[in-house]
């Protein structure tokens, strides 16, 4: 189980950090689906690991990160006209 959690945390951190590097290098826009999906999946993986380890501060941080990414993905799917009303 410990090895699985370590792998999940490495993949999650890699996704979040990779997205951040891609954003800073201007390879991905902050509203792009690749950036948002990488953040969402990475944050969800890190939330799972933090939950198992009972690290409430990290659960709050990563769950919030995931929710913000999810909200941005949903907002991308809503037509611009609907967002303005």
N, C-alpha and C positions, 0 to 999 in steps of 0.2 A: 504493500500500500504506500509506503514511504517513497519508493522509487516512482510510482505513478504520480504522486503529488508533486514530486520534484520535476518530473517531465511536464506536467500540466503547468506548473509555475514558470518553467523555462520557455515553453511555447507561448504562454500568455504574455510574459514580459517581452519576448521577442516580437510578438505582434504589435504590442503597444509602442515599444521603442522604435521598431521598424517604421511604423506609421508616422511617428514623430520626426524621425530622420527624413523620411520621404516628404513630409510637409515642409520642414526647414530647408531642404535642398530644392524645393519647388518642383519636385517630381509629381506630387499629388496635391490637388487643391483641398482645402479644408472641408469643402462641401461634396467632394467626390465619394462615390460609393466604395471604392477600395479603401480609402482612409477611414471612413465610418465603419465599414464591416470589420476591418482589422482592429479598430478600437473596441468595437462591441464584443467580438469573439475573445480578444485578449483580456478584456476586463471581466467577462463572464468566467473565463478559466481562472483568473486570479481571485475572483469572488468565491468560487468553489473551494480553492485551496485555503483561503483565509477563513472560510466558514468551518471547514474541517479542523483547522488549527485553533478555532475560537478566538480569532484576532478581530475584535469588533471594530476597531478603528479602520483596519484594512477592508473589512466587509463593507463598511459605510462608504469608504473612498471608492472602491472598485465597483460596487453596486451603483453608486451615483454616476460614475464614469460610464458604465454600461447603459444606464437609463438615458443619459444625455445623448449618447451615440444613437441609441434606438429612436429617441425623439427626432433627432436630425434625419435619420433614415426615413422615418414616417413622413416628416415634413417635405422631404425631397419628392415623395410620391404624390403629394397633394398638389393639384394644379395651382399656379400662381394666383389666378383669379379668386380661388376659394380662400387662400391665405389672406388676401386683402380685405375680405368681407368680415 
